[in-house]
Amino acid sequence: MSSTAIAESDSRALPLLARYWVGFSAIAWREIAKFLRQTERLISALVRPLLWLLVFAAGLHDLLGVSIIPPYRTYVPYQEYVLPGLIGIVVLFQCMQSALSMVYDREAGVMRVMLVTPLPRNFLLFSKIAAATILSVLQAYAFVAVSRILGFGFPGLGWIYILPAVVLVGLMLGSIGLLVSVYTPKIENFAGMMNFVVFPMFFLSAALYPLWKLREAGAYAIWYLANANPFTYAVELIRFAAYGKIEWLSLAVVLGCTVVAFLLAARGYDPQAGAIRTMRRA
């Protein structure tokens, strides 16, 4: 009997929950181990938002006033306003990098090996998203810690309140990244896909400026696009959570986008009916 068959029979001998836990922990630890071997990923994850915080926000501090709008009860510095958006961009880039690893694993054959295990395909794909979310949370809190050292942060226990929001945002962006990976046939095409996903999502959102400023300036087309952008609601979910509040519309949009994107991605990874089958034939 081959080693693969022995491993498969051993896994089936385990209780159901134990099999799921073994599968999840194996996938999650693999992603974490890869991340720990690539310290430049953590450095780049911190440098990008810190540049925005220290350079961009400092330059526009006196140009972009933030009115007293929910969840704020008083005027806040612009650096405090952009913090939720910068946390969002940390999560966004991490999830897109995880999607890139999905494309690489698919080309290397790792995905094929993973998807033929006895565990359900949807569970394995969700485990990949959950692993990306874990890394996103770690990087987001590393950024929050450095920001607090530099004198910027949320009041009170806001840095704790944001945890559930960051997890939900990570699951949503991970699902979107998974969906992007379905329609990226080769790893060389991923950079172009990133330009069409990451930067429009970031700039056409409430991450850098309040949306009412767009409407006030008469940029209605951009205002409508920003309101249709799920990343806008991800940022607002984190923003309200930092002040101990729940923005219910943002929560509903984030949950809805997570479910829809994941179901579409799971169907895309179905070798019988999804986009993966079409790519193989091409």
C-alpha positions as MATLAB code, in Angstrom:
seq = 'MSSTAIAESDSRALPLLARYWVGFSAIAWREIAKFLRQTERLISALVRPLLWLLVFAAGLHDLLGVSIIPPYRTYVPYQEYVLPGLIGIVVLFQCMQSALSMVYDREAGVMRVMLVTPLPRNFLLFSKIAAATILSVLQAYAFVAVSRILGFGFPGLGWIYILPAVVLVGLMLGSIGLLVSVYTPKIENFAGMMNFVVFPMFFLSAALYPLWKLREAGAYAIWYLANANPFTYAVELIRFAAYGKIEWLSLAVVLGCTVVAFLLAARGYDPQAGAIRTMRRA';
ca = [
       0.000    0.000    0.000;
       1.347    3.461   -0.922;
       2.106    6.117    1.669;
      -0.659    8.317    0.231;
      -3.222    5.548    0.658;
      -2.012    4.883    4.209;
      -2.263    8.583    5.111;
      -5.737    8.729    3.593;
      -6.910    5.664    5.506;
      -5.421    7.029    8.739;
      -7.196   10.354    8.235;
     -10.503    8.611    7.640;
     -10.027    6.661   10.873;
     -10.011    9.915   12.857;
     -13.259   11.408   14.199;
     -14.922   13.886   11.853;
     -14.030   17.026   13.825;
     -10.455   15.798   14.261;
     -10.108   15.348   10.480;
     -11.365   18.881    9.892;
      -9.004   20.255   12.526;
      -6.014   18.415   11.082;
      -6.817   19.733    7.615;
      -7.350   23.292    8.810;
      -4.243   23.394   11.009;
      -2.075   21.934    8.239;
      -3.184   24.579    5.757;
      -2.966   27.425    8.275;
       0.454   26.411    9.564;
       1.785   26.080    6.016;
       0.766   29.682    5.272;
       2.187   30.943    8.577;
       5.450   29.040    8.044;
       5.824   30.540    4.582;
       5.208   33.992    6.016;
       7.782   33.518    8.800;
      10.391   32.545    6.217;
       9.695   35.748    4.274;
      10.368   38.564    6.727;
      10.317   41.077    3.869;
       6.544   40.515    3.622;
       6.064   41.850    7.157;
       8.396   44.769    6.476;
       6.587   45.693    3.258;
       3.224   45.288    4.997;
       4.327   47.881    7.589;
       6.252   50.267    5.338;
       3.359   50.846    2.925;
       0.766   52.110    5.430;
       3.374   53.887    7.553;
       4.422   55.947    4.535;
       0.807   56.955    4.044;
       0.474   57.791    7.739;
       3.715   59.736    8.151;
       4.049   61.382    4.720;
       0.692   61.542    2.987;
      -1.376   62.235    6.105;
       1.123   64.780    7.406;
       1.060   66.664    4.111;
      -2.736   66.770    3.954;
      -3.304   67.319    7.673;
      -4.320   70.960    7.215;
      -5.995   70.473    3.828;
      -8.519   67.773    4.652;
     -10.628   68.714    7.612;
     -12.810   65.977    9.081;
     -16.225   67.118   10.223;
     -17.988   65.714   13.246;
     -19.696   62.779   11.594;
     -20.416   59.323   13.051;
     -18.660   57.605   14.724;
     -16.794   60.763   15.807;
     -18.168   62.997   18.550;
     -15.529   65.674   18.107;
     -12.956   66.760   15.568;
     -10.180   64.218   15.085;
      -6.724   64.556   13.534;
      -6.520   63.384    9.947;
      -3.986   60.719   10.997;
      -6.614   59.198   13.256;
      -9.182   59.304   10.469;
      -7.023   57.366    7.991;
      -5.994   54.641   10.464;
      -8.980   52.354    9.674;
      -8.310   52.736    5.962;
      -4.631   51.916    6.406;
      -5.534   48.841    8.464;
      -7.833   47.911    5.606;
      -5.043   48.243    3.049;
      -2.815   45.997    5.169;
      -5.542   43.337    5.102;
      -6.229   43.914    1.408;
      -2.620   43.443    0.297;
      -2.163   40.373    2.497;
      -5.280   38.735    1.073;
      -4.179   39.497   -2.486;
      -0.741   38.028   -1.743;
      -2.452   34.901   -0.449;
      -4.446   34.778   -3.680;
      -1.146   34.994   -5.557;
       0.078   31.966   -3.620;
      -3.090   30.146   -4.727;
      -2.158   30.771   -8.366;
       1.391   29.584   -7.689;
       0.144   26.469   -5.872;
      -2.180   25.727   -8.766;
       0.666   25.931  -11.275;
       2.963   23.843   -9.055;
       0.317   21.162   -8.559;
      -0.060   21.715   -4.824;
      -3.708   22.725   -5.217;
      -4.484   19.517   -7.085;
      -3.031   17.449   -4.255;
      -4.916   19.448   -1.635;
      -8.282   19.290   -3.388;
      -8.224   15.491   -3.779;
      -8.039   14.927   -0.017;
     -11.118   13.385    1.679;
     -12.139   16.750    3.141;
     -14.765   18.806    1.280;
     -13.387   21.222   -1.312;
     -15.297   24.177    0.149;
     -13.787   23.553    3.575;
     -10.264   23.438    2.145;
     -10.808   26.689    0.249;
     -12.265   28.317    3.353;
      -9.223   27.143    5.315;
      -6.992   28.982    2.843;
      -9.049   32.143    3.372;
      -8.979   31.712    7.153;
      -5.193   31.286    7.078;
      -4.876   34.507    5.060;
      -7.139   36.213    7.604;
      -4.933   35.078   10.507;
      -1.895   36.583    8.796;
      -3.877   39.741    8.049;
      -4.790   40.157   11.715;
      -1.159   39.696   12.793;
       0.072   42.268   10.277;
      -2.724   44.707   11.091;
      -1.890   44.611   14.801;
       1.817   44.990   14.056;
       0.905   48.175   12.181;
      -1.347   49.351   15.041;
       1.479   48.754   17.534;
       3.998   50.753   15.487;
       1.414   53.520   14.978;
       0.847   53.794   18.722;
       4.598   54.041   19.282;
       4.633   56.930   16.805;
       1.820   58.635   18.698;
      -1.176   57.698   16.536;
      -3.928   55.363   17.618;
      -7.522   54.855   18.632;
      -8.852   56.114   21.961;
      -9.391   53.732   24.861;
      -9.766   50.088   23.957;
     -10.397   50.766   20.286;
      -7.434   48.628   19.297;
      -9.214   45.649   20.887;
     -12.684   46.500   19.570;
     -11.484   46.356   15.967;
     -10.520   42.656   16.154;
     -13.899   41.163   15.074;
     -14.168   43.736   12.292;
     -10.669   42.991   11.000;
     -11.456   39.258   10.990;
     -14.669   39.786    8.998;
     -12.913   42.127    6.577;
     -10.127   39.569    6.144;
     -12.652   36.861    5.293;
     -14.362   39.143    2.765;
     -11.152   40.250    1.055;
      -9.790   36.704    1.187;
     -12.924   35.490   -0.611;
     -12.540   38.222   -3.226;
      -8.867   37.307   -3.648;
      -9.840   33.651   -4.037;
     -12.325   34.664   -6.728;
      -9.631   36.687   -8.515;
      -7.297   33.686   -8.442;
      -9.916   31.591  -10.244;
      -9.763   33.854  -13.291;
      -5.991   34.328  -13.266;
      -4.691   31.559  -15.552;
      -0.981   32.184  -14.947;
       1.079   33.785  -12.221;
       2.429   36.325  -14.749;
      -1.090   37.729  -15.183;
      -1.620   38.347  -11.489;
       0.154   41.729  -11.369;
      -2.262   43.097  -13.947;
      -5.211   41.699  -12.043;
      -3.887   43.362   -8.870;
      -3.944   46.760  -10.609;
      -7.590   46.254  -11.545;
      -8.615   45.106   -8.067;
      -6.418   46.546   -5.303;
      -5.924   50.165   -6.344;
      -9.498   50.903   -7.488;
     -10.809   49.320   -4.283;
      -8.457   51.421   -2.167;
      -8.763   54.819   -3.844;
     -12.501   54.569   -4.581;
     -13.371   54.168   -0.920;
     -13.633   56.068    2.353;
     -10.120   55.002    3.347;
      -8.417   58.341    2.662;
     -11.212   60.896    2.766;
     -14.863   61.155    3.834;
     -17.253   60.402    0.990;
     -19.240   63.559    1.647;
     -16.265   65.531    0.332;
     -16.697   63.864   -3.069;
     -20.352   64.831   -3.176;
     -19.513   68.342   -1.986;
     -16.953   68.662   -4.796;
     -19.509   67.532   -7.375;
     -17.671   64.268   -8.175;
     -20.911   62.313   -8.252;
     -19.637   59.529  -10.514;
     -16.781   58.757   -8.096;
     -19.140   59.096   -5.155;
     -21.489   56.467   -6.612;
     -18.570   54.133   -7.378;
     -17.239   54.551   -3.836;
     -20.652   53.709   -2.410;
     -20.771   50.580   -4.564;
     -17.282   49.534   -3.439;
     -17.336   46.794   -0.763;
     -13.993   48.044    0.569;
     -15.726   51.284    1.616;
     -17.965   49.289    3.943;
     -15.011   47.243    5.182;
     -13.218   50.433    6.216;
     -16.340   51.856    7.841;
     -16.883   48.623    9.763;
     -13.377   48.940   11.229;
     -13.844   52.673   11.835;
     -17.048   52.260   13.836;
     -15.673   49.245   15.698;
     -12.691   51.312   16.864;
     -15.153   53.498   18.791;
     -17.179   50.620   20.187;
     -20.014   50.925   17.657;
     -21.506   48.725   14.957;
     -22.335   50.104   11.535;
     -25.076   47.678   10.543;
     -25.147   48.476    6.836;
     -21.392   47.907    6.588;
     -21.703   44.652    8.541;
     -24.438   43.414    6.188;
     -22.463   44.349    3.069;
     -19.263   42.708    4.339;
     -21.080   39.482    5.262;
     -23.025   39.444    1.997;
     -19.941   40.043   -0.156;
     -18.070   37.329    1.749;
     -20.753   34.731    1.072;
     -21.265   35.675   -2.588;
     -17.541   35.886   -3.430;
     -16.782   32.611   -1.657;
     -19.606   30.722   -3.377;
     -18.531   32.029   -6.784;
     -14.893   31.137   -6.067;
     -15.841   27.662   -4.819;
     -17.829   27.064   -7.998;
     -14.876   28.335  -10.027;
     -12.590   25.783   -8.382;
     -14.994   22.953   -9.188;
     -13.080   20.888  -11.784;
     -16.332   19.661  -13.306;
     -18.161   22.942  -13.850;
     -15.972   25.869  -12.854;
     -13.549   28.192  -14.600;
     -10.631   25.908  -13.670;
     -11.970   23.322  -16.102;
     -12.055   25.903  -18.910;
      -8.470   26.994  -18.185;
      -7.229   23.415  -18.293;
      -8.856   22.869  -21.650;
      -7.369   26.125  -22.954;
];
